[in-house]
Amino acid sequence: MLNQFIKFTPILKEKIWGGEKLKSHLNKQSNSSSLLGESWEISDVKGDTSVVSNGDLEGKDLKELIQIYKHDLVGGKVFDHFGDKFPLLIKFIDAKTPLSIQLHPNDDLAKERHDSFGKTEMWYVMQADKEANLIVGFKKDSNKEEYLNHLNNKSLLEILNVDEVQKGDVYFIPTGRVHAIGAGVLLAEIQQTSDITYRIYDWDRQDAEGNYRELHTDLALDAIDFKAIPKYTTSYTKELNTSSTIVSCPYFTTNVLPVTGELAINHSDKDSFVIYMCVSGEVTFELGENEESLIAGETLLVPAKLKEFSIKSTSESELLEVYIK
């Protein structure tokens, strides 16, 4: 019976740009002395499939769950469209130093070149050091000639948009948009299931062996969206004990849900799984005798068949609520 809230063992990724915040701020457990850059909370990326860590399903992986429970787990429309491929990759990311300047291909290019989904994504800033920033998009409309000129002269930042950020800032990153997470930023990332990244500039840094990471200049050229927009941050409102939409696109919808006290949840209007990422505080999910707690930095998958349950918090906490329309 699929009657439980599902938690997975985080898949921790060491990165050249990673830091300590996944351990210190989000309580990720790792014996490695290396710097952690990412915690993959829910993943169906080949070679990195999430494994259940709680309840009767403990030890089963996400792929097995979809094959066994199908519509009951992910929802009818989701299963009919994606089959046994889970469509979203859920992460927490800590950048001690800047990530590479990069972008992701759209569905068509990703399918043609890599037999993969494209990678539309969004960021929710959970914590940012003073003057920490993100690179998102161009300052003004550009073109291949101008872009290559600045890329070759190592002056790319002159034409890119740089925003100083703070807790609660949201950025939607459609495919083709140039971007980079800056030093000192801890964030939650929701994205299509894809690990395809076109790295265009990596700050000329070398790894421990003195090697430079691969750049994808030629592949990126046909994938870049050179158009600028007036504002790259996403505006939204928050209301206590109410789900408020912050991003909605064909690939996912993400709501912000501040919780205090007890809140009754009803997802009868959805034909989808629902993911909850705890971005601050602590909450408890209850369904009859089934109970599961989440602290900041933990993630929960609610199967599509579980429509009504409650969420409790003794102090103001905040969740991101993610599903597919």
VEXGU-303922 format. One record per residue (C-alpha): residue number from 1; x, y, z; chain. Coordinates in pm, 1 decimal. Last residue first. Layout:
N
k;east;north;up;c
NUM;X;Y;Z;A
...
***
This chain:
325
k;east;north;up;c
325;-0.9;2096.0;-1338.0;A
324;322.1;1946.4;-1207.0;A
323;412.3;1973.0;-838.7;A
322;632.5;2163.7;-594.0;A
321;556.4;2310.3;-250.2;A
320;840.2;2513.7;-97.4;A
319;808.4;2522.2;277.4;A
318;858.4;2783.5;545.5;A
317;841.5;2764.7;923.8;A
316;687.3;2994.1;1182.8;A
315;697.4;2817.5;1519.1;A
314;515.9;2513.7;1660.7;A
313;459.9;2370.4;1314.2;A
312;193.1;2131.1;1192.4;A
311;100.1;2005.5;844.7;A
310;-217.0;1808.3;785.9;A
309;-331.7;1544.5;538.0;A
308;-564.6;1509.2;240.4;A
307;-485.2;1397.4;-115.8;A
306;-252.0;1101.2;-82.0;A
305;-292.4;930.7;-421.1;A
304;-33.4;1157.7;-586.0;A
303;239.7;1040.3;-350.9;A
302;382.9;1305.0;-114.4;A
301;759.9;1336.9;-154.8;A
300;945.8;1501.4;133.7;A
299;1260.4;1713.1;147.1;A
298;1498.2;1815.2;425.3;A
297;1722.6;2123.5;442.3;A
296;1533.3;2296.1;722.4;A
295;1367.5;2029.3;936.1;A
294;1100.1;1784.2;826.6;A
293;893.3;1552.9;1043.6;A
292;689.7;1251.1;931.7;A
291;370.8;1105.6;1080.2;A
290;145.8;821.4;968.7;A
289;-102.2;739.3;1244.4;A
288;-378.0;922.8;1058.7;A
287;-200.7;1138.0;800.3;A
286;36.8;1387.0;965.3;A
285;323.1;1600.1;829.5;A
284;539.4;1768.6;1092.5;A
283;723.3;2097.1;1041.8;A
282;1055.4;2252.8;1136.6;A
281;1204.0;2595.6;1064.8;A
280;1334.2;2719.1;731.4;A
279;1365.5;2597.5;370.8;A
278;1168.6;2274.8;411.8;A
277;1124.3;2130.2;63.7;A
276;783.8;1970.8;1.1;A
275;720.4;1768.2;-313.5;A
274;370.7;1697.3;-446.5;A
273;289.0;1405.7;-677.7;A
272;47.6;1496.6;-952.2;A
271;-315.6;1495.8;-1063.5;A
270;-404.4;1797.3;-849.1;A
269;-744.6;1938.3;-746.6;A
268;-784.4;1684.0;-466.3;A
267;-468.4;1824.2;-306.8;A
266;-623.3;1911.5;32.1;A
265;-399.9;2029.6;316.2;A
264;-520.7;2116.9;667.5;A
263;-283.9;2351.4;852.0;A
262;-188.0;2333.6;1219.0;A
261;15.6;2601.0;1399.0;A
260;245.6;2820.1;1190.1;A
259;329.5;2752.6;825.2;A
258;472.7;2969.3;544.9;A
257;397.6;2802.5;209.0;A
256;578.7;2914.2;-106.6;A
255;447.0;2759.4;-426.9;A
254;640.4;2599.7;-711.2;A
253;478.2;2479.9;-1033.6;A
252;672.8;2252.6;-1265.5;A
251;763.4;2173.1;-1627.3;A
250;492.5;2365.4;-1813.5;A
249;569.2;2677.3;-1607.0;A
248;450.9;2820.1;-1276.0;A
247;680.4;3006.5;-1037.7;A
246;599.5;3190.3;-712.1;A
245;253.2;3051.2;-640.9;A
244;117.6;3120.7;-293.0;A
243;17.7;2832.9;-65.7;A
242;-148.2;2978.8;244.3;A
241;-72.8;2919.1;612.3;A
240;76.6;3270.6;644.9;A
239;64.6;3473.6;325.2;A
238;363.4;3536.5;99.4;A
237;367.3;3743.0;-218.9;A
236;569.6;3702.6;-536.0;A
235;809.3;3887.3;-764.2;A
234;1057.6;3684.2;-969.3;A
233;1400.6;3841.3;-1014.3;A
232;1531.1;3884.5;-1369.3;A
231;1402.6;4234.2;-1441.2;A
230;1405.9;4431.7;-1766.8;A
229;1462.5;4129.6;-1995.7;A
228;1764.2;4065.2;-2217.4;A
227;1770.7;3863.8;-2538.3;A
226;2079.9;3658.4;-2624.0;A
225;1920.6;3318.9;-2554.5;A
224;2212.7;3079.3;-2583.0;A
223;2170.5;2728.1;-2726.0;A
222;2339.3;2764.4;-3064.8;A
221;2659.1;2901.2;-2910.4;A
220;2659.3;2662.5;-2615.4;A
219;2769.9;2356.9;-2810.9;A
218;3064.6;2548.7;-2957.0;A
217;3187.5;2697.2;-2628.5;A
216;3143.8;2386.7;-2412.8;A
215;3423.9;2428.3;-2158.4;A
214;3593.6;2136.0;-1984.7;A
213;3734.9;2193.4;-1639.4;A
212;4095.5;2308.7;-1615.0;A
211;4349.6;2067.5;-1472.1;A
210;4613.4;2150.0;-1210.3;A
209;4570.4;1821.9;-1022.7;A
208;4384.0;1989.0;-736.3;A
207;4146.3;2154.3;-986.7;A
206;4226.2;2463.0;-1189.1;A
205;4049.2;2796.6;-1215.9;A
204;4036.7;3013.6;-1526.6;A
203;3713.7;3177.8;-1398.1;A
202;3506.3;2887.8;-1535.3;A
201;3355.1;3032.3;-1854.1;A
200;3114.3;2876.6;-2105.0;A
199;2994.8;2561.7;-1927.5;A
198;2708.1;2396.9;-2113.9;A
197;2519.8;2187.5;-1859.9;A
196;2324.6;1864.7;-1911.1;A
195;2236.7;1696.2;-1580.0;A
194;1868.5;1662.6;-1656.4;A
193;1550.2;1588.9;-1465.6;A
192;1378.7;1926.3;-1500.4;A
191;1463.8;2169.7;-1227.1;A
190;1396.9;2286.2;-871.5;A
189;1691.7;2443.1;-690.1;A
188;1712.1;2545.4;-325.2;A
187;1980.1;2797.6;-237.9;A
186;2291.0;2881.5;-38.8;A
185;2488.4;3176.6;-177.2;A
184;2830.1;3290.0;-53.9;A
183;3010.7;3294.8;-388.2;A
182;2795.2;3351.3;-695.0;A
181;2554.5;3114.7;-869.2;A
180;2597.7;3146.1;-1244.8;A
179;2364.7;3217.5;-1537.0;A
178;2321.6;3240.4;-1913.8;A
177;1958.8;3186.0;-2018.4;A
176;1924.0;2923.2;-2291.0;A
175;1673.7;2707.0;-2105.1;A
174;1457.3;2902.0;-1864.0;A
173;1606.2;3017.6;-1533.1;A
172;1344.1;3150.1;-1290.0;A
171;1501.2;3343.0;-1003.6;A
170;1361.3;3382.9;-651.9;A
169;1491.6;3599.3;-367.4;A
168;1385.5;3478.6;-22.9;A
167;1716.7;3540.0;153.8;A
166;1925.2;3807.5;-15.8;A
165;2078.4;3876.4;-355.1;A
164;2312.1;4116.3;-534.9;A
163;2226.7;4093.3;-902.7;A
162;2474.7;4068.0;-1192.4;A
161;2353.2;4103.1;-1553.1;A
160;2606.8;4005.8;-1818.1;A
159;2766.8;4235.7;-2079.3;A
158;3077.9;4349.0;-1891.0;A
157;3094.2;4015.6;-1707.9;A
156;3208.9;3849.8;-2030.6;A
155;3539.4;4036.8;-2033.1;A
154;3766.8;3736.8;-2082.2;A
153;3873.5;3874.6;-2421.3;A
152;3760.3;3556.2;-2597.3;A
151;3425.1;3562.2;-2415.7;A
150;3380.9;3934.1;-2477.9;A
149;3430.9;3895.9;-2854.7;A
148;3227.0;3576.3;-2858.9;A
147;2928.3;3754.0;-2698.0;A
146;2947.5;4053.9;-2929.0;A
145;2951.8;3832.4;-3239.3;A
144;2685.7;3590.1;-3115.7;A
143;2436.6;3862.0;-3026.2;A
142;2336.8;4080.9;-2732.4;A
141;2020.3;4236.6;-2595.2;A
140;2091.7;4433.4;-2279.1;A
139;2230.5;4353.4;-1934.4;A
138;2239.5;3985.2;-2028.7;A
137;2103.7;3692.2;-1828.4;A
136;2147.4;3591.7;-1463.7;A
135;2469.0;3619.2;-1263.4;A
134;2402.4;3578.9;-892.5;A
133;2538.1;3778.5;-601.9;A
132;2671.6;3778.1;-247.3;A
131;2720.5;4131.8;-107.8;A
130;2685.0;4008.5;253.0;A
129;2645.5;3632.4;266.9;A
128;2330.3;3478.8;125.6;A
127;2084.6;3232.5;275.5;A
126;1786.0;3037.1;145.0;A
125;1777.5;3180.9;-208.2;A
124;1507.3;3004.9;-413.1;A
123;1634.5;2910.7;-758.4;A
122;1443.9;2793.0;-1064.2;A
121;1511.5;2548.7;-1346.4;A
120;1453.0;2465.5;-1712.7;A
119;1690.7;2189.7;-1812.7;A
118;1625.1;2007.1;-2137.1;A
117;1536.6;1639.2;-2120.2;A
116;1798.7;1394.8;-2237.9;A
115;1902.9;1193.8;-2542.1;A
114;2225.2;1399.4;-2541.7;A
113;2246.9;1585.3;-2872.4;A
112;1900.5;1554.3;-3027.4;A
111;1708.7;1525.6;-2700.3;A
110;1900.2;1809.1;-2537.2;A
109;1859.4;2028.4;-2844.8;A
108;1484.2;1971.3;-2859.1;A
107;1425.3;1999.2;-2484.5;A
106;1615.6;2326.1;-2445.7;A
105;1988.2;2344.0;-2374.8;A
104;2131.0;2464.1;-2041.0;A
103;2345.8;2762.2;-1955.2;A
102;2678.7;2835.2;-1789.0;A
101;2905.2;3077.2;-1607.9;A
100;3097.9;2845.4;-1376.6;A
99;2999.4;2834.7;-1012.5;A
98;3132.3;3107.1;-787.9;A
97;3317.7;3022.5;-464.1;A
96;3163.0;2890.9;-143.1;A
95;2855.1;2795.2;-347.1;A
94;2607.9;2578.1;-156.3;A
93;2329.6;2405.0;-351.8;A
92;2015.6;2222.6;-232.9;A
91;1860.9;2003.6;-497.7;A
90;1542.5;1859.3;-653.0;A
89;1547.8;1693.2;-995.1;A
88;1208.7;1668.0;-1163.9;A
87;1044.7;1447.1;-1430.6;A
86;1064.5;1101.7;-1268.4;A
85;1108.0;863.6;-1562.1;A
84;887.6;553.0;-1535.0;A
83;639.0;678.4;-1793.4;A
82;685.9;1051.2;-1857.6;A
81;361.9;1156.6;-2028.1;A
80;114.0;890.7;-1909.4;A
79;281.2;888.0;-1568.1;A
78;248.0;1264.3;-1526.7;A
77;-111.6;1264.0;-1650.8;A
76;-212.1;991.2;-1407.6;A
75;-28.7;1108.0;-1097.4;A
74;324.2;1040.1;-968.4;A
73;278.9;771.2;-703.2;A
72;-70.0;635.1;-757.8;A
71;-28.2;669.0;-1134.5;A
70;265.1;421.4;-1141.2;A
69;285.6;228.3;-813.4;A
68;531.6;-49.3;-899.6;A
67;730.4;103.2;-1186.5;A
66;728.1;445.8;-1020.6;A
65;849.5;301.0;-690.3;A
64;1122.7;98.1;-858.8;A
63;1259.3;409.6;-1031.5;A
62;1261.7;599.3;-703.0;A
61;1470.3;339.1;-525.2;A
60;1357.7;85.9;-266.4;A
59;1564.4;64.0;51.2;A
58;1293.5;189.4;287.2;A
57;944.3;138.9;140.5;A
56;785.6;34.2;470.8;A
55;891.2;357.1;637.5;A
54;1192.8;577.5;575.1;A
53;1514.5;621.5;372.7;A
52;1392.3;569.6;16.2;A
51;1672.6;559.2;-243.1;A
50;1730.6;835.8;-500.9;A
49;1865.0;742.6;-844.7;A
48;2208.1;883.6;-924.9;A
47;2351.5;662.7;-1200.5;A
46;2095.7;784.8;-1451.9;A
45;1927.1;1097.7;-1313.0;A
44;1611.0;1000.1;-1124.9;A
43;1678.4;1236.4;-837.2;A
42;1510.9;1363.7;-522.1;A
41;1723.3;1541.3;-261.2;A
40;2043.2;1590.0;-457.3;A
39;2264.9;1771.7;-208.3;A
38;2512.3;1992.2;-389.1;A
37;2844.6;2168.4;-337.9;A
36;3013.0;1976.3;-58.6;A
35;3376.5;2057.0;16.0;A
34;3607.8;1764.6;80.2;A
33;3672.9;1630.5;429.3;A
32;3428.9;1348.5;361.8;A
31;3246.1;1195.5;656.4;A
30;2919.5;1348.6;538.7;A
29;2591.0;1420.2;712.9;A
28;2383.8;1707.4;577.7;A
27;2263.5;1924.2;865.9;A
26;2127.4;2206.9;650.6;A
25;2318.2;2508.3;787.4;A
24;2649.0;2355.2;903.3;A
23;2669.5;2051.1;674.9;A
22;2521.1;2194.9;354.5;A
21;2689.8;2519.5;458.5;A
20;3046.4;2385.7;443.9;A
19;3155.1;2482.3;91.1;A
18;3147.9;2380.4;-273.3;A
17;3327.3;2543.9;-570.1;A
16;3542.0;2242.8;-666.7;A
15;3237.6;2026.7;-603.1;A
14;3163.1;1723.8;-386.7;A
13;2812.5;1592.8;-445.3;A
12;2586.8;1448.6;-176.2;A
11;2297.8;1219.4;-271.3;A
10;2041.1;1273.1;2.6;A
9;1870.6;958.5;136.4;A
8;1504.8;981.1;41.7;A
7;1187.4;1062.6;232.2;A
6;840.1;938.8;138.6;A
5;509.4;1023.1;307.5;A
4;319.0;700.6;349.5;A
3;6.7;528.4;217.8;A
2;125.1;344.0;-90.0;A
1;0.0;0.0;0.0;A
***
